[in-house]
Amino acid sequence: FSVCVCVCVPGADFMPLIAVVPGRGMGCDGQAREVDCEAAAAVQDTQVADSLRPGAGDSLAHDPPGESSICATRPGPSALHYILVFAACALPSGLLLLSLSLLGYGMQLYSLVAFRSANSLGFVVAVVAALWLCVLYVFEWVSLAAGRRAPRICGCGIFFALLMAAALLKGLHYPWVAHLLVMSLVPMLLVEARLVTSGDVCRSDFYRLVARCASVTALLLTCVFVLWTCITDYSSTGARWTSETRAQLIRDSAEIYAHIYPERPLTWSGDCGASTSPPLGGIASACAAAETVWFVVWMAPLVPIVFCLLVTCFGISQAQADMKSSAAVSNMLKRLVALLVIVVAGLFFGLYVAGVSVRLTSAFMTFLAACVLGIVIYLKRAVSAEVLKQICEESRVGKYMVKAYESDWCKAVGMASVSGFVALFLLLEVLRQWVRNRRGAFLSTDGQGKAAATAGGSESCGERDLDSMLTGRGQRVMQVLRTWDWCSILTKVNILIEVAMILIVGSKLTFVLFSWLNALLASVPLWIVVTLALGVGILMLLLPPVPGSAVYVFYGIVIVKQAKGSIGFWPAVLAASVLGLIAKLLGCCGQYLIGYYAGKSVQVQKTIGVDTVPTRAVEQILRQRGLSLGKVAILVGGPDWPTSVTCG
């Protein structure tokens, strides 16, 4: 997706993290700020000085110089502007309703791709799409097609079509990907609309226009969806979320159930229904995947509604935001992140209320990550380098970001996660430089240090070293990587991987251990099991490394298993919860006694971090008289060991 943004979005340079870190060569000094940041070394100072000017060459961020006074007298957006922006919001939404929802041909489309080799074929098409994107990037198709929208849209349209085909072919396993891809057209079309209207519409007016059109689109979609669920004859209750609608969805998904499991065809009544014994292993996963498909098809109209509401909130915040003020940008960031978290939490809550056994956690996480990535890219284009530098130096969030970026642990996490993509990026930069050298697409410098374009030059600035194997962007990345302490970073990478393996293997061994323990305690009287569990739980809580959640999981597995045969499942759950509460309170008393009698011990003080700011802050709040909100929050939700020992 990042490479797609670099290739397909006009003027996008995806180096957001490096761009906000000061003092690292590519930081808040702005050297990575410009759109085509392939600056020649001889003209770097003058070009960077121009690029630091707020709004220079950036129609998405600011109005052109001198435009503020003109905007005050300029008439508002015309009817053509309203039509253009409304089409950018409505067309992708209508395409989703027509092709991927129950209002259109969603169930028929997913049934059409329900064949054995669809998943493998989707992987092949995805690889072809990735290769095509690499070709566009290496040959700089967008730069070559500068000023001509048709070639650029054609090249990126082919990539999007391939990606959409891959998403549909893999739709039985990832049914939500196609929906997110279709809705990604909205911000792309809005970018195009902003580029078209930048000379006629001021920035604030444009974002007000976006908010109005997106809100109208969301309202229309809501009316269509509610009206359709009431008047359609899809089931005896229309298309409302009832047992009749679910039964009809299951009947329409017969082809999906027949091909979702690679071993044999499945049926809902024989393999996944509630009247049968619970499915196990691969069959259970296949049943959940099939249920996810038809549930996603039913709730597909809600996707553009939520998305348009988010665009509305974004447009309102941008219309009122002063992008030249660091405080305003920081507040806007906090509001946007809080909005995204609330939306994702609401979606999770909606699924629980709906009572469906679907697997959409990855969809929500992907949606959240894509939104955060979009915000970062937008801020990279919308905020001037001076404001970014001010945020880095003054804002608490900016300081934390800089500190996190400069940490070797953060770099180790990044290398462990995307090291393969870094290698791919450098390979693409080598190929890109080779293509440039073959067609003479670089900039040379004359005697006065001014840039002089050679034949076939496709960029406004050239390479640092014409004889280098890497482009200017690749050289800057290599310069940043050379400043890292690789011995420390790779050591931490190994530690992180070993910890991850321990957690993965340990989680599996935990279930094996509890299963063995349940079998061992099957013949033991219940009161002995409760007594042993209470003692073990208190001892576990007295150990500093053991979190309280491990004790509660232990009670939930062992106590419920042993007690449900005699008193029933729900009474057993209640008994385990009460036992966990008792163990928690007794454990906290024991931790308090440790602090009371051993508080002078240097080892105990070191364990709770008595000299750290969080522990000192907790101590100050706990010393307050009475039960204030902050004190109750720390006593209930704070870490058990440091809180209770500090009290002692």
N, C-alpha and C positions, 0 to 999 in steps of 0.2 A: 504494500500500500504506500509506503514511503517513497519507493522508486516511482510508483505510478504518479504520485503528487509531483515529483521532480520533473517527470516527463510530460504529463498531460496538463498540469495547471500552469497558466501563464505566469512566469516570473517566480515560481516557487523554488526556494533553495532550502532543502530539508537538513538544516543543522541547528535545530532549536536549542538543544542543551548546551552545545559549545558556545552558541551565540550569546548566552546570558551570563557566562562566567567571566569575571574580570581577571586580567593579569595572566591569561594563558595563551596569548598570541592570537586567539580567535574569539575573544570574549567581548565584553561590553565596550571595547575600543572601537567596535563597528567594522572590523576588517572582513567579517563574514556577513555583513549586513546586506550588501547589494544583491540584486536578483541574479545576475550572472557573475558571481564573485570569482572570476578567473582573472584577477588583476595582474598586470605585468609589474615586475619589481620596480622598474624605473618610474612608473607613473602612479605607484601605489598611494603616495602621500596625497597628491591632488585629487585622485579619484575617491579615496576614503573621505577626504574633507567634504566633497560634494555629497557622498552617500550619507554622511551623518546629518545632513540638513533634513529636518522633520518633513516627512511626506515626499521626499525626493523620488519621483518616478513611481509613486505608489498610489494608484487611484483607489485601492481598497481601504487605505488607512486615513488619509487626510485629503482635504481639498487642495488644489494646486495653489502655489504662492499667490497671494493677493485675492484669493477666491472668497475669503470670509466676508469681505465687504461687499462683494458682488452677490453672495448668497442672500444677504439681507434684502436686496431689491429684486432678486430673481423670482419669477413665479414658480409655484409648486409643480410637482410632477404632472405631466400631461396624461391623457387617457391612454396613449400608446405606452407610456412607462408603466401604468397600472396593468395593462394587458400583458406586457412582457414579464413583469415580476410575478403576476398571478399565474401565468403559464408555467414559470419555473417551479412554482410550488404545486400546481394542480396536475400538470401532465405526469410526473412520476407517480403521484398518488393515484391518479386514474389508471395508469398502467399496472400498478400493483393490484388494485381492485379487480381489474379485468382479467389478469393472467394468474394471480396467485391466491385469490381469496375465494370463498364460497359464493360470493356474488357473481363471479365470473366462471373461469374454467380451472380453478386451482386444483380441485380434486382430480379432474380429468388429466391435468398436466402431470401431477405426481404419479398417477396410475400409469401414465404413458411411459415414464422413465423407470417403472418398477420392473426391471428385468435383471437377470443374474450378473451380467457383465457391466451394468451401468456404473457401479462404483469405480471399477478399474478404468473404464473409458473416461469417466470424469477426471481421474487423476492424470491421464494422458493429455486431455484437453487443457487442464490446468498448467501442465508443463509447457505445452505449446504457447499458452497465453503468457507465461513467464518469459519464455524465449523471445516472443514477439516484443514484449516490453523491453527486454534487454537490447534488442535490435534498435528499437526507437531511441533508447538512451544512448547507445554507442554511436549511432549515426546522427544524433542530435536533430531528430526530425522536427521538433517544435521550433528550434532556432532556424533551421533551413526554411521552414514554412512561415517565418515571421511576417506578419502583415497579411497573411492569407489564412483565413479561418478554415476554409474547406479542407485543405490537406491535413491540417492539424487535427480537426475533428474526425476526419476519415481514419487517420492512423490510430488515434486513441479510441475511436468507435469500434475498430476491429478488436482491439484488446478487450474492451468492455464486453463485446459480444462473446468472445471466447471465454471470458471469465464467467459470464452469465450462463453459458452452456455448461461449463464445468460445475457451477453451483447447482444447476438443475439436475445434472446427471448424478451428483452426489447428494441429491435432495432427500433421499430416504434416511441418510445418516446425519445430515446437517440441513434440515429444511428451512432454517431461519436465514441462511447465508444469502439466498436469492432476495429476500425481503430487504435486508440491509444494503445489498448492492443497488437495488432499484432506488431506495431512498437516498443513497449517496449521490444520485443525480441532482437532488435538490440543491445542495451547496455548490456543486459544480456549475449548474445553470445559473444560480444567483451570482457567482463570480463572473460569468459571461455577461449577465445582465448589468452588473456594476461596471464592467469595462465598456459596455456599449453606452451606458448613460452617464459616465463620469464627466463628460463635458457639458451636460445639461442639468444634472441633478446634484445638489450638494450632498455631502456625506450624511448629515443628520436627516435630511429629507428622504434620502434613499433608504435608510434603516427604518424610518417610520413607515415608509411604503412597504418594506418587507414585513414588518410586524402586522400591518393591516391585512395584507394579502394572505399571509400565513394563517392569521386568526380566522379570516373568512373561509379559507380552505378547510381548516379544522372544523369549523361550525357546519359547513356543507357536508363534510364527510360524516360527522356525527349524526346529522339529520338523516342522511342516506342509510347509514348503518342501522340506526334505531328503527326507521320506517320499514326497512327491508326485513329485519328480524320479526316484525309484527305482522306483515302482510304476506310474506312468502309462504308457500305450501310445502316447504322442504320437509317438515314433519308435522305431526298433529298439533304441535305448539309453535309453529313457525320455525324460526331459527334461534330462539332464545335458548340460553344454556340450561337445558333440562335433560332429564333421562331419555326422553323421546328423541331429542336432537342428537344426543350422544349415540343412541342406538342406530340412528340413520347414518351418522358419520362412520360408525363401525361397519355397517353394511356396504357403504360406498368405498370402504378401504379394503375390501376383500383381496384385491390384486396386490395391495401393499403388504398385507399380512402374508400372502403367498410367496413373496420374494424377499422379505426382510431378513429371514434367517437362512444362512447359506446351506445348512444341512438338509433341511426339508421344508415344505410349505407349512405354514401355520394357519390356524383359524382362531378367531377370538373366543368362540364358545368352547373349543376343545383345548386350547393351550393358554389363553390369557384371561378368560372370564373369571368373574368372582365366584362362580359356582363350582369351579374346579379347585384342586389343590394349588397352592401358590407356585408359580413357575420358578425355576431355579436356573442359575448359571446363565448360559448364552440365550436361552429362551426368554428369561426374564428381561434381559437387555433388549432383545429383539422386540418384545411386546411393548416395552417402554418407548423404544424408538418409533414404532408404528403409531402409538398413541400420540407421540409428539408431533408427528406429521399431520394427522387430521385435526389436532388441536390448533396447530399453527395456521392451518388453512382456515379454520373457523374464526380465529381472532386476528386474522390478517388486516382487516379494516382498522383495528386499533393502532397498528404500527404507524401509518401515516398521520393519524390523529395526534398521537403522542409526539411524533417528530415535528409536526407543524406547530404544536404548542411550544415545544422547545425553541423552534426558530422564532416564534413570536416573542418569547421572553428574551432571546438573544438580540432581536432587533430593537426591542424597547430599551434594553440596557445599553446598546451601542448608540442609539439615538441620543441618549442623555449623558453618555460618558465623555469625559474630556481625556482623550488619549495622550495629551501632552502633560498630564499630571500623574505622578507616580502613585499618589494616594488614591486617586480615582481608579487607576488601573488595578491596584491591589484590591480595592473593595469590589470591583467588578469581577475579578478572578474568584474571590471568596464566594460571591453570590452565585456565579456560574457553577462552581464545583459543588456547592451546597445543593443547588437545583438538580444537578445530575445525580447526586447521591440519593436525594429524596425520590426522584423518578424511578431509579433502579430499585430502591427499597419498596416503593409502591407496587412495582411490577411483581416483585417477589411475594408481597402480601396478597396481591390479586390472585396469584397462582395457588397459594395456600387456601384462600377462600373458595376458589373454584373447585378445589378437591381433586385435582388431576395429577396423575403420576407421570409427569413429563420431565424431560431433561433439557432445560433451557438455561441452566446456570452459565454455560459457556457462551450462549447468545447474549445474555445480559452483560457478562464481563467484556465480550467483544464490542458490544454497543458502547459501554462506558469507556473502554480504551480508545475506540474510534472517535468519540466525542472529545475526550481529553486531547488526543492527537490533533484533531481539527482546531481546537482552541489554541494549542501551542503554535500551530502553523499560522493561524490568523494573527495571533499576537506578534509573531515574528515579522509579519508583513505590516501590521497596523500600528505598532509601537516604535517610536524612534529610538535610536541607539542611546541618546542621552537619558531617556526615561528608563530604559532597561538597566543602564548603569546605575541610575539613582535607586531603582528598586533593589538591585543587588547590594548596594552599599548601605541603604537605610531601612528597607523593609525587613521585618523579622522573617517573613517567609522567604524572601530573596536570600537572606544570609544563610538560612537553613539549606536552601537549594545549592548555594555555592559550597557550603561546608560538606554537603552530601556528595556533590560532584567531585570535590577534591579528595574525598576519602578513598583509600585503596579498596575498602570493602565494597563501595558502590561500583568502582571500576571492575572489581572481580565479578560482581553479579552481572554486570554488562557483558564482560568477556565470556562468562560461562553461558550466557543466554544467546548472544548474537555474534559470537566470534566467527562463525561460518559466514554470516552475512557481511561482516567486515572484509573477510577475504574475497568474497564475491564482488563487493564494491571496488576493491583495489584492482581486481582482474578486469572489471568493466572500465575502470579509468585507464588501465594500460591499453585496452582495445580502442577506447575512445581517442587516446593520444595517437595511436598508430593510424587510425582513420584520418585524423586531422593532418598528420604529417603527409599522408598520401595525397590529400587534396589541397594541401597548403593552407589549411584553415587555422591560422594563428596570427598573432600580432607581433610585429617587430617594433623596435624603438629607434627613433632617429637620434641624431647627435644632441638635440636639445632635451632628450628625455620625454618627448611627446609620442603618443601612440600613433603608429602608422599601419593601417590594415594592409595585409598582403592579399593576393588574389584568392578568391574563394573564402575569405574570412567570414565566419558566421556569428562571431561574438563581438561584443563591444569592448572586451578587454582580453588580453592574451595570457601567455604562460609565463611563469617565473623563469623557467629554464627550458629553452626550445629543444635541448638535447635530452631532456629527461624522459623516462618511460611513462611517467604519470602526468596527468593534467594538473592545473593549478590547484583545483579542489583536492585531488589526491595527494599532492605534495603537502598541502596544509594539514590534512589529516595525518600524514606520516610525521610531520613536525610535532604535532600534538602528542602522537603516540610515543615519539622518542623521548619526551619529557617524563613519561611515566616510569615508576619504579617497578619494572616487570618482575624482579625477583620476589618482591612483596606481593604483587598482584597475583602471580601464578601460584604462590604458596597459599594464598587465601582462596583461590579458585579450587585447589585441591581440597582444602578444608571444607568449603561449601558443598562440593560434590560428595565428599565422605559423609557429611552430616545429612545430606539429602538421602543417600543410600541407607544410612542408619534409620532415618525416619520411615522410609518406604518399607524396608525389611522389618523394622520394629513394629510398625502398625500391623503387619500381617502376623508377626509372632505374637502380638498381643491377643488377637482373636484366637489363635491356636492355644495360647496359654489359658485364656478364659474358658474355652471349650473343654480343655483338659480338666480345669478346676471344677467346672459344672458337673462333669462326669464323676470326678472324685468325690464331690459333696452330695451326690444324688441320694445316698443312703444315710446321710447325717441328719439328725433332727434339725428342724428349722431354727429353734432358739439358739442352738450351738453355732449355726451358720451366721445368724445375726450378731451374736457376741463376737465371733472371730472377725467378721467384717467391720464391726465398730472399732475394735482394737487396731486392726490393720489400717483402717482409714485415719484414725487419730495419729498413729505413728507416721503415716505418709504425709499428713499435713504438717507435722513437726519438722520435716526435712525441707530445707530451703529450696532445693531445685524442683521439688514436686509441685506442680500446679494443682489447684483445687479441682479443676475439671477432670483430672485423671481419677480422683476419688469418686466423683459422681458417676463417671462412666463405669467404674468398677462396681458400684452399687447397682446401677441400672442393669448390668449384664448378669451379675451373680445373684443378687437378692431377688430380682424379678423372676429369673429362671427357676430358682428354688421354691419361691412362694406361690407362683401362679397356679401350680397344681392343686394346692390346698385351699387357697382363699380367692383365686381368680386373678385375671390379668390386671385390671384397673386397681383393685385393692393392693396388689403387689407393687404396682407403680407408686401408689400413695405411700406405702410402707417404706419403699426405697428412698423416696423424697424426704420423708420425715427422718429417716435414719441418716441421710446425708446432711440435713440441717443440724441434727444433734452432733454429728461428728465435726461439722464445721465450727459450731459454737465451742465445743470442748477443745478442738484443735487451736482455736484462737486464744482460749484461756491458757493453754499450754505455751503458746508462743508469747503471750503476755508475761508468763512466769519466767520464760527464758530471758526476756528483756529486763525483768525486775531483778532477777538474781545474778544474771551474767551480763548486764548492760555495760559494765566497765571493761569487759573483755575486748581487746583490740580486734580479735578475729570476728566477734559478733558485730562490732561496729563496722568493720570492713564489709561484712556480708550484706548488711542493710544499706551500705553507702551513706554513712552518717554525715560525711563531708560533702555530699553532692547537693545540688540545688533542689531537685525534686523532693528528696528526703527532708531537707530543711523546710521546704514549703509545706509538706505534709505535717511536719511537727508544729509549725505555726498555726495551721488550721485546727489541728486536734487539740491544741491548748485553749481554744476558745470555749467559753462557758456555754452550756446549753446544747441544743441539737440544731445547729444551723444547717442550711441546705448543703453547703460545701462539706461540712463535717460528716453528715450522713452519707453523702456520695462517696467519700473516701472510705468510711467504715464498711460500706456495703460493696462498693465496686473496686476499691483499691487492692493492690496485691497483698495477699494474706500475711506473709511472713514479715515484710518490711513494716506494714502498718501496725500489726499487733506487737511486734518487738519494740517498735518506736513508742507505742503507748506504755509498755513496761518500763 
